[in-house]
Amino acid sequence: MKRLILIALATACWPAVASAQHTNSGAVPAMYATKAEAEKAASRFNCTGAHQMGNQWMPCAKHDESKTHAH
């Protein structure tokens, strides 16, 4: 159930990333449990920092900062 909620959130936020996650193609997750994990993943999204989305964290200091996901 938790994975479905995360996929739903990611779908609303970053459709291309969520789609890749849904097919389990090895894409980098868009949602993280901690700020540190999201900050670490930010370089994979061509950005820096992290921002909170509900009780989860996403890479990039601002939500609309990254439009391209680098594999």
Secondary structure, 3 states (H helix, E strand, C coil): CHHHHHHHHHHHHCHHHHHHHHCCCCCCCCCECCHHHHHHHHHHHCCCCEEEECCEEEECCCCCCCCCCCC
